[in-house]
């Protein structure tokens, strides 16, 4: 088990950028693939991006490809999500999640056992 704490959310104008961070407690961070999900009001939680334990495998939802970049720093037990060219459609609560999985990050939220509390991202038009 790992404890996850997100930060970096806020209010930004369309076209702007934000960088989310997710800090993990525990010494087993490198054992986990990490992912970002988001949930907009009235919608299902959806996969945004995932990164394998080594950083060698990364995937993105089509809606954020070319705009968002995921990365991780295993020495700091932290995963990041750099979000550029934000649009109002990106408004959501963003969650990080950890999956004890060594392959390509999985996109199904139900396999992730460890979740942060979420951070709100609001993009104004």
Buried (B, 14 or more C-beta within 10 A) or exposed (E): EBEBBBEBBEEBEEEBEBBBBBBBEBEEBEBBBBBBBBBBEEEEBBBBBBBBBEBEBBBBBEEBEEBBBBBBEBEEBBBBBBBBEBEEEBBBBBBBBBBBBEEBBBBEBEEBEBBBEBBEBBBEE
